[in-house]
Amino acid sequence: MLGDSVARSQRIADLQAPHMKALCDFVVQLRQDVGDEVSIPDFDPWDGGTDAEILFLLEAPGAKAVQSGFISRNNPDETAKNFFEICAEARIPRSRTVTWNIVPWYIGSGSKIRPASNGDIASGSSSLARFLGLLPRLRVVVLVGRKAEYAEKIILPLLPGIQILKSPHPSPLFVNNAPGNRDRILKVFREVAATLNNEEV
């Protein structure tokens, strides 16, 4: 959807919604802090914003997120498509989620992203505490991919008792690599949905 310029324009207009103000201010400040040499996409206003109960924390935004300007499951790439479809299959209401990255800025060149280094993660995660403070309803954090797992040692002291789950990354490199890989992600996402519904998995 966000491959279309009209859809992007509408999404930009939606950034003015009340549930987005604090997150938009956070992104503006973050851009000022790190400088113009990096690209930091916005949160998706079609997600829950500051009302979110679930945080999906991934590694870093891809090239399509930079092009659209949003961290979104509607970006025109296979990772976003997999994330969209698995969330839908697990029946996780989009309005109860927010998606972000432990490294909030693009770390690739052109159309190819590189893996996050320890330095990228240390620098990127320095704003995590500030971000978490903007999510008063947060109940579950899903660390998506190995690099995102670094955030656990930051999150637990800040939010003792928060439920933290770990999921493989929904990139096509993982999902298409072996039978059953997609189901490993789906299992975690279904646990998220069950938590929201106060049900057993």
BAVO-164276 format. One record per residue: x, z, y of N, C-alpha, C in turn; residue number from 0. Coordinates in Angstrom, 2 decimals, m for minus. Each point is the difference from the previous one (the first is absolute). Example, Ala and Ser with C-alpha at 12.3 -4.5 7.8 and 13.67 -1.06 7.14 Angstrom:
2
NODE        nX        nZ        nY       caX       caZ       caY        cX        cZ        cY   num
NODE     13.19      7.80     m5.69     m0.89      0.00      1.19      0.90      0.00      1.20     0
NODE     m0.35     m0.72      1.05      0.82      0.06      1.19     m0.77      0.73      1.09     1
***
This chain:
201
NODE        nX        nZ        nY       caX       caZ       caY        cX        cZ        cY   num
NODE      0.81      0.00     m1.20     m0.81      0.00      1.20      0.85      0.00      1.27     0
NODE      1.05      0.80      0.03      0.82      0.12      1.19      0.97     m1.17      0.18     1
NODE     m0.08     m0.98     m0.87      0.71     m1.24      0.24     m0.71     m0.86      1.04     2
NODE     m1.21      0.40      0.36     m0.82     m0.75      0.95      0.11      0.64      1.39     3
NODE      0.23     m0.81      1.02      0.22      0.53      1.35     m1.24      0.67      0.57     4
NODE     m1.18     m0.50     m0.34     m1.24      0.62      0.48     m0.16      1.40     m0.60     5
NODE      0.29      0.11     m1.30     m0.08      1.30     m0.65      1.00      0.99      0.60     6
NODE      1.18     m0.49      0.32      1.01      0.88      0.63     m0.46      0.47      1.37     7
NODE     m0.60     m0.90      0.76     m0.49      0.37      1.33     m1.08      1.08     m0.09     8
NODE     m0.89     m0.14     m0.97     m1.05      1.01     m0.19      0.59      1.34     m0.41     9
NODE      1.00     m0.05     m0.86      0.64      1.24     m0.46      0.72      0.69      1.17    10
NODE      0.59     m0.79      0.88      0.65      0.57      1.19     m1.03      0.70      0.88    11
NODE     m1.17     m0.63      0.17     m1.07      0.63      0.78     m0.45      1.30     m0.63    12
NODE     m0.01      0.05     m1.32     m0.44      1.19     m0.72      0.96      1.18      0.15    13
NODE      1.21     m0.26      0.49      0.95      1.10      0.23     m0.50      0.97      1.07    14
NODE     m1.00     m0.41      0.77     m0.54      0.86      1.05     m0.99      1.03     m0.54    15
NODE     m0.31     m0.05     m1.28     m0.97      0.93     m0.59      0.53      1.43      0.07    16
NODE     m0.90      1.00      0.11      0.42      1.39      0.15      0.92      0.50     m1.12    17
NODE     m0.23     m0.44     m1.23      0.81      0.49     m1.12      1.43     m0.56      0.01    18
NODE      0.26     m0.91      0.95      1.32     m0.64      0.06      0.86      0.47      1.17    19
NODE     m0.58      0.66      0.98      0.73      0.29      1.23      1.31      0.75     m0.23    20
NODE     m0.07      1.11     m0.73      1.21      0.81     m0.21      1.06     m0.78     m0.77    21
NODE     m0.43     m0.82     m0.97      0.96     m0.78     m0.78      0.60     m1.13      0.84    22
NODE     m0.80     m0.61      0.86      0.54     m1.03      0.90      1.02      0.61      0.95    23
NODE     m0.31      1.17      0.53      0.94      0.69      0.89      1.30      0.32     m0.74    24
NODE     m0.12      0.40     m1.26      1.16      0.30     m0.83      0.89     m1.24     m0.16    25
NODE     m0.61     m1.14     m0.28      0.76     m1.24     m0.18      0.68     m0.42      1.30    26
NODE     m0.71      0.12      1.10      0.58     m0.35      1.30      1.23      0.87      0.26    27
NODE     m0.12      1.30     m0.24      1.13      0.89      0.22      1.15     m0.31     m0.94    28
NODE     m0.33     m0.31     m1.24      1.04     m0.32     m0.98      0.76     m1.26      0.41    29
NODE     m0.72     m0.99      0.49      0.65     m1.22      0.47      0.94      0.30      1.17    30
NODE     m0.42      0.88      0.86      0.86      0.38      1.12      1.23      0.76     m0.48    31
NODE     m0.18      0.83     m1.01      1.10      0.81     m0.52      1.09     m0.85     m0.65    32
NODE     m0.42     m1.02     m0.78      0.97     m0.77     m0.78      0.47     m1.27      0.69    33
NODE     m0.73     m0.45      1.02      0.45     m1.16      0.75     m0.63     m1.30     m0.45    34
NODE      0.22     m1.03      0.78     m0.63     m1.30     m0.21      0.62     m0.82     m1.13    35
NODE      1.13      0.46     m0.53      0.69     m0.81     m1.00     m0.68      0.03     m1.36    36
NODE     m0.99      0.88     m0.19     m0.71      0.07     m1.27     m1.48     m0.27      0.21    37
NODE     m0.68     m0.43     m1.07     m1.43     m0.30      0.05     m0.78      1.06     m0.76    38
NODE     m0.93      0.66      0.67     m0.82      1.04     m0.62     m1.47     m0.43      0.07    39
NODE     m0.59     m0.40     m1.11     m1.42     m0.37      0.01     m0.90      1.20      0.24    40
NODE     m1.23     m0.27      0.44     m1.00      1.04      0.22     m0.66      0.42     m1.30    41
NODE     m0.64      1.17      0.04     m0.91      0.41     m1.06     m1.20     m0.94      0.00    42
NODE     m0.66     m0.10     m1.13     m1.18     m0.86     m0.12     m1.25      0.77      0.42    43
NODE     m0.70     m0.44      1.06     m1.20      0.71      0.42     m1.16     m0.10     m0.97    44
NODE      0.09     m0.89     m0.99     m1.05     m0.04     m1.02      0.16      1.12     m1.03    45
NODE      1.12      0.70      0.05      0.20      1.18     m0.83     m0.53      1.24      0.74    46
NODE      0.30      1.16     m0.50     m0.62      1.22      0.51      0.62      0.58      1.25    47
NODE      1.20     m0.45      0.37      0.65      0.56      1.17      0.20      1.50     m0.11    48
NODE     m0.27      0.70      1.07      0.22      1.46      0.00     m1.04      0.74     m0.84    49
NODE     m1.03     m0.69     m0.48     m0.98      0.62     m0.89      0.42     m0.07     m1.47    50
NODE      1.12     m0.62     m0.28      0.40     m0.26     m1.39      0.26      1.28     m0.78    51
NODE     m0.38     m0.03     m1.26      0.29      1.08     m0.94      1.12     m0.37     m0.96    52
NODE      0.30     m1.28     m0.09      1.03     m0.50     m0.92      1.02     m0.77      0.81    53
NODE      1.26      0.32     m0.21      1.09     m0.78      0.58      0.72     m0.75     m1.11    54
NODE      0.04     m1.32      0.11      0.85     m0.81     m0.86      1.29     m0.26      0.78    55
NODE      1.10      0.54     m0.48      1.28     m0.16      0.68      0.89     m0.93     m0.82    56
NODE      0.33     m1.16      0.57      0.82     m0.98     m0.67      1.41      0.01      0.58    57
NODE      0.78     m1.05     m0.31      1.41     m0.03      0.38      0.22     m0.51      1.43    58
NODE     m0.36     m1.24      0.27      0.23     m0.61      1.31     m0.92     m1.20      0.13    59
NODE     m0.39     m0.36      1.23     m0.88     m1.17      0.18      0.70     m1.30     m0.36    60
NODE     m0.76     m0.91     m0.58      0.54     m1.30     m0.35     m0.16     m1.00      1.13    61
NODE      0.48     m1.21     m0.23     m0.03     m1.03      1.03     m1.42     m0.34      0.43    62
NODE     m0.95      0.00     m0.93     m1.38     m0.33      0.34     m0.64      1.07      0.88    63
NODE      0.41      1.26     m0.19     m0.49      1.08      0.86      0.52     m0.18      1.42    64
NODE      1.25     m0.45      0.11      0.56     m0.26      1.33     m0.75     m1.15      0.66    65
NODE     m0.31     m1.04     m0.77     m0.70     m1.16      0.56     m1.42      0.34      0.43    66
NODE     m0.69      0.81     m0.79     m1.38      0.36      0.35     m0.05      1.10      1.04    67
NODE      1.03      0.86     m0.01      0.03      1.14      0.91     m0.63      1.25     m0.58    68
NODE     m0.35     m0.04     m1.30     m0.71      1.13     m0.61      0.56      0.36     m1.38    69
NODE      0.02      1.29     m0.30      0.21      0.47     m1.36     m1.37     m0.05     m0.67    70
NODE     m0.24     m1.03     m0.77     m1.37     m0.26     m0.45     m0.06     m0.60     m1.39    71
NODE     m1.03      0.39     m0.73     m0.28     m0.61     m1.30     m0.60     m1.39      0.16    72
NODE     m0.25     m0.43      1.24     m0.52     m1.34      0.27      1.08     m0.98      0.41    73
NODE      1.27      0.41     m0.06      1.07     m0.94      0.31      0.09     m1.08     m1.07    74
NODE      0.44     m1.21      0.38      0.03     m1.11     m0.95      1.24     m0.01     m0.88    75
NODE      0.14      1.03     m0.83      1.10      0.02     m0.96     m0.47      0.67     m1.28    76
NODE      0.76     m0.18     m1.07     m0.44      0.45     m1.32     m0.02      1.53     m0.13    77
NODE      0.92      0.68      0.68      0.00      1.46     m0.05     m1.29      0.54      0.60    78
NODE     m0.37     m0.51      1.17     m1.24      0.44      0.66     m1.21     m0.33     m0.87    79
NODE      0.01     m1.17     m0.61     m1.12     m0.39     m0.88     m0.12      0.96     m1.18    80
NODE      1.12      0.32     m0.64     m0.03      0.94     m1.12     m0.52      1.36      0.44    81
NODE      0.49      0.47      1.15     m0.42      1.30      0.52     m1.50      0.01      0.28    82
NODE     m0.49     m1.05      0.64     m1.43     m0.13      0.30     m0.82      0.06     m1.29    83
NODE      0.39     m0.79     m0.99     m0.80     m0.12     m1.23      0.04      1.29     m0.82    84
NODE      1.16      0.66     m0.06      0.10      1.22     m0.80     m0.77      1.14      0.67    85
NODE      0.06      0.09      1.33     m0.81      1.00      0.71     m1.48     m0.23     m0.26    86
NODE     m0.42     m1.26      0.03     m1.41     m0.32     m0.24     m0.40      0.36     m1.42    87
NODE      0.86     m0.33     m0.96     m0.32      0.30     m1.40     m0.06      1.50     m0.25    88
NODE      0.85      0.76      0.68      0.00      1.46     m0.15     m1.14      0.65      0.80    89
NODE     m0.66     m0.79      0.81     m1.12      0.46      0.83      0.44      1.08      1.00    90
NODE      1.08     m0.30      0.69      0.47      0.86      1.07     m0.56     m0.56      1.31    91
NODE     m0.86      0.74      0.68     m0.56     m0.50      1.26      1.08     m0.22      1.04    92
NODE      0.05     m1.17      0.53      1.04     m0.35      0.97     m0.05      0.91      1.22    93
NODE     m1.20      0.39      0.38     m0.17      0.82      1.20      0.59      1.41     m0.15    94
NODE      0.42      0.34     m1.21      0.58      1.33     m0.24      1.51     m0.07     m0.19    95
NODE      0.58     m1.15      0.31      1.43     m0.21     m0.23      0.72     m0.41      1.28    96
NODE      1.30      0.21      0.00      0.89     m0.57      1.01      1.27     m0.42     m0.73    97
NODE      0.61     m1.09      0.45      1.19     m0.53     m0.65      1.14     m0.08      1.00    98
NODE      1.18      0.46     m0.44      1.17      0.00      0.88      1.24     m0.17     m0.86    99
NODE      1.17     m0.05      0.64      1.27     m0.20     m0.71      1.00      1.08      0.38   100
NODE      0.81      0.42     m0.95      1.02      1.00      0.30      1.02     m0.56      0.99   101
NODE      0.25     m1.32     m0.05      0.75     m0.69      1.05     m1.04     m0.84      0.75   102
NODE     m0.39      0.39      1.21     m1.13     m0.65      0.67      0.30     m1.39      0.56   103
NODE      1.26     m0.40      0.00      0.35     m1.29      0.60      0.54     m0.97     m1.05   104
NODE     m0.07     m1.27      0.36      0.46     m1.07     m0.89      1.53      0.05     m0.15   105
NODE      0.48     m0.06     m1.23      1.44      0.10     m0.25      0.56     m1.27     m0.65   106
NODE     m0.73     m1.10      0.14      0.47     m1.25     m0.55      0.44     m0.96      1.08   107
NODE      0.19     m1.23     m0.40      0.32     m1.07      0.95     m0.79     m1.23     m0.42   108
NODE     m0.61     m0.66      0.97     m0.83     m1.14     m0.35     m1.17      0.42     m0.87   109
NODE     m0.15     m0.65     m1.15     m1.13      0.30     m0.90      0.40      0.89     m1.16   110
NODE      1.23      0.49     m0.01      0.48      0.77     m1.15      0.35      1.43      0.42   111
NODE     m0.65      0.96     m0.62      0.29      1.40      0.28      1.11      0.47     m0.94   112
NODE      0.84      0.89      0.48      1.03      0.59     m0.86     m0.43      1.40     m0.40   113
NODE      0.55      0.54     m1.09     m0.34      1.37     m0.39      0.43      1.00      1.07   114
NODE     m0.76      1.06      0.13      0.34      1.05      0.96      1.22      0.77     m0.47   115
NODE      0.94      0.19      0.89      1.19      0.79     m0.30     m0.29      1.49      0.26   116
NODE      0.93      0.87     m0.41     m0.16      1.42      0.28     m0.06      0.25      1.51   117
NODE      0.79     m0.77      0.76     m0.03      0.13      1.45     m1.33     m0.42      0.59   118
NODE     m0.59     m1.09     m0.52     m1.32     m0.44      0.44     m1.04      1.09     m0.22   119
NODE      0.05      0.58     m1.19     m1.00      1.01     m0.37      0.17      1.26      0.85   120
NODE      1.23      0.43      0.21      0.24      1.19      0.82     m0.49     m0.22      1.42   121
NODE      0.30     m1.17      0.55     m0.42     m0.32      1.36     m1.51     m0.17      0.08   122
NODE     m0.56     m0.75     m0.94     m1.43     m0.28      0.03     m0.86      1.22     m0.21   123
NODE      0.45      0.90     m0.86     m0.81      1.17     m0.33      0.06      1.09      1.07   124
NODE      0.82     m0.19      1.02      0.13      1.02      1.04     m1.29      0.18      0.79   125
NODE     m0.88     m1.00     m0.02     m1.28      0.10      0.72     m1.14      0.44     m0.90   126
NODE      0.29      0.28     m1.26     m1.06      0.28     m0.97     m0.77      1.28      0.34   127
NODE      0.70      1.03      0.41     m0.67      1.26      0.33     m0.99     m0.19      1.15   128
NODE      0.42     m0.75      1.00     m0.88     m0.28      1.14     m1.25     m0.76     m0.45   129
NODE      0.20     m0.97     m0.87     m1.11     m0.80     m0.52     m0.98      0.87     m0.80   130
NODE      0.52      0.82     m0.90     m0.87      0.82     m0.84     m0.85      0.96      0.84   131
NODE      0.54      0.41      1.13     m0.76      0.87      0.88     m1.22     m0.65      0.61   132
NODE     m0.12     m1.31     m0.13     m1.14     m0.73      0.54     m1.11     m0.21     m1.02   133
NODE      0.18      0.56     m1.19     m0.97     m0.22     m1.09     m0.59      1.34     m0.45   134
NODE     m0.92      0.56      0.77     m0.51      1.35     m0.30     m0.81      0.11     m1.29   135
NODE     m0.52     m1.11     m0.51     m0.83      0.04     m1.21      0.77     m0.38     m1.26   136
NODE      1.30     m0.17      0.11      0.79     m0.51     m1.12     m0.07      0.92     m1.21   137
NODE     m0.28     m0.59     m1.17     m0.09      0.76     m1.26      0.99     m0.49     m1.05   138
NODE      0.29     m1.29      0.02      0.83     m0.60     m1.05      1.01     m0.93      0.64   139
NODE      1.26      0.09     m0.45      1.03     m0.96      0.40      0.44     m0.74     m1.25   140
NODE     m0.05     m1.32      0.05      0.46     m0.83     m1.11      1.31     m0.66      0.42   141
NODE      1.08      0.36     m0.65      1.31     m0.58      0.27      0.13     m1.25     m0.86   142
NODE      0.00     m1.15      0.64     m0.08     m1.28     m0.70      1.38     m0.64     m0.04   143
NODE      0.61      0.01     m1.18      1.35     m0.53     m0.17      1.05      1.10      0.09   144
NODE      1.15     m0.27     m0.60      1.06      1.01     m0.09      0.52      0.44      1.35   145
NODE      0.15     m0.92      0.94      0.56      0.35      1.30     m0.91      0.97      0.75   146
NODE     m1.29     m0.16     m0.16     m0.95      0.88      0.68      0.06      1.43     m0.53   147
NODE      0.51      0.18     m1.21      0.05      1.33     m0.59      0.93      0.95      0.76   148
NODE      0.88     m0.55      0.81      0.85      0.84      0.85     m0.83      0.90      0.90   149
NODE     m1.19     m0.46      0.35     m0.85      0.75      0.93     m0.52      1.30     m0.56   150
NODE      0.04      0.16     m1.32     m0.57      1.21     m0.59      0.64      1.26      0.55   151
NODE      1.31     m0.01      0.16      0.69      1.21      0.48     m0.26      0.27      1.48   152
NODE     m0.51     m1.00      0.71     m0.39      0.20      1.39     m1.45      0.51      0.07   153
NODE     m0.84     m0.57     m0.83     m1.44      0.29      0.07     m0.33      1.40     m0.50   154
NODE      0.58      0.41     m1.11     m0.40      1.28     m0.61      0.19      1.20      0.92   155
NODE      1.13      0.13      0.72      0.11      1.15      0.91     m1.00     m0.06      1.16   156
NODE     m0.37     m1.21      0.39     m0.94     m0.16      1.11     m1.44      0.23     m0.42   157
NODE     m0.32     m0.42     m1.22     m1.37      0.07     m0.50     m0.03      0.65     m1.37   158
NODE      0.34      1.29     m0.09      0.01      0.66     m1.30     m1.39     m0.05     m0.64   159
NODE     m0.03     m0.37     m1.25     m1.27     m0.11     m0.71     m0.60     m1.38      0.01   160
NODE      0.56     m0.91      0.80     m0.52     m1.37      0.00      0.26     m0.65     m1.35   161
NODE     m0.93     m0.80     m0.47      0.20     m0.71     m1.26      0.86     m1.22      0.24   162
NODE      1.10     m0.10     m0.73      0.88     m1.16      0.11      0.02     m0.73     m1.34   163
NODE     m0.31     m1.28      0.04      0.04     m0.84     m1.19      1.04     m1.09      0.21   164
NODE      0.55     m0.51     m1.11      1.01     m1.04      0.08     m0.48     m1.22     m0.78   165
NODE      0.12     m1.14      0.65     m0.46     m1.25     m0.60      1.09     m1.05      0.07   166
NODE      0.07     m0.87     m1.01      0.85     m1.19      0.15     m0.49     m0.85      1.17   167
NODE      0.87     m0.85      0.47     m0.31     m0.87      1.14     m0.81     m1.22     m0.49   168
NODE     m1.04     m0.41      0.74     m0.84     m1.11     m0.46      0.57     m1.38      0.32   169
NODE      1.29     m0.13      0.13      0.60     m1.31      0.25     m0.15     m0.87     m1.24   170
NODE     m0.04     m1.32      0.19     m0.10     m0.88     m1.18      1.21      0.14     m0.92   171
NODE      1.15      0.38      0.54      1.18      0.20     m0.84     m0.24      1.08     m1.04   172
NODE     m0.78      1.03      0.37     m0.31      1.05     m0.98     m1.25     m0.35     m0.80   173
NODE     m1.07     m0.36      0.70     m1.28     m0.22     m0.68      0.10     m1.10     m1.05   174
NODE      0.73     m1.06      0.31      0.08     m1.14     m0.91      1.18      0.08     m0.97   175
NODE      0.74      1.09      0.06      1.21      0.10     m0.80     m0.26      0.30     m1.47   176
NODE     m1.06      0.76     m0.26     m0.28      0.38     m1.38     m1.47      0.34     m0.15   177
NODE     m0.59     m0.28     m1.18     m1.38      0.40     m0.23     m0.13      1.52      0.14   178
NODE     m1.05      0.42      0.62     m0.24      1.43      0.18      0.49      0.57      1.30   179
NODE      0.84     m0.75      0.73      0.52      0.54      1.26     m1.12      0.22      1.03   180
NODE     m0.89     m0.97      0.07     m1.12      0.15      0.94     m0.84      1.23     m0.36   181
NODE     m0.19      0.22     m1.30     m0.81      1.14     m0.44      0.66      1.33      0.35   182
NODE      1.32      0.03      0.10      0.68      1.22      0.40     m0.36      0.38      1.43   183
NODE     m0.08     m1.01      0.86     m0.41      0.25      1.39     m1.47      0.41      0.04   184
NODE     m0.83     m0.72     m0.73     m1.43      0.28     m0.01     m0.29      1.43     m0.47   185
NODE      0.76      0.48     m0.95     m0.20      1.37     m0.50      0.20      1.02      1.12   186
NODE      1.06     m0.19      0.79      0.26      0.92      1.11     m1.12     m0.10      1.04   187
NODE     m0.40     m1.21      0.32     m1.04     m0.19      1.02     m1.33      0.59     m0.46   188
NODE     m0.27     m0.07     m1.29     m1.23      0.61     m0.52      0.07      1.52      0.10   189
NODE      1.19      0.55     m0.12      0.16      1.44      0.18     m0.29      0.38      1.46   190
NODE      0.40     m0.86      0.91     m0.32      0.22      1.42     m1.51      0.02      0.19   191
NODE     m0.67     m0.99     m0.55     m1.45     m0.08      0.15     m0.69      1.21     m0.61   192
NODE      0.50      0.45     m1.15     m0.58      1.16     m0.65      0.19      1.26      0.85   193
NODE      1.13      0.12      0.66      0.24      1.14      0.87     m1.01      0.03      1.13   194
NODE     m0.26     m1.16      0.58     m0.97     m0.07      1.09     m1.40      0.41     m0.48   195
NODE     m0.30     m0.32     m1.23     m1.32      0.29     m0.54     m0.07      1.34     m0.73   196
NODE      1.14      0.73      0.03      0.09      1.29     m0.69     m0.37     m0.13     m1.48   197
NODE      0.49     m1.07     m0.59     m0.25     m0.25     m1.42      1.32      0.06     m0.75   198
NODE     m0.07      0.19     m1.28      1.18     m0.08     m0.85      0.28     m1.46     m0.30   199
NODE      1.31     m0.33     m0.12      0.37     m1.38     m0.34     m0.41     m0.28     m1.43   200
***
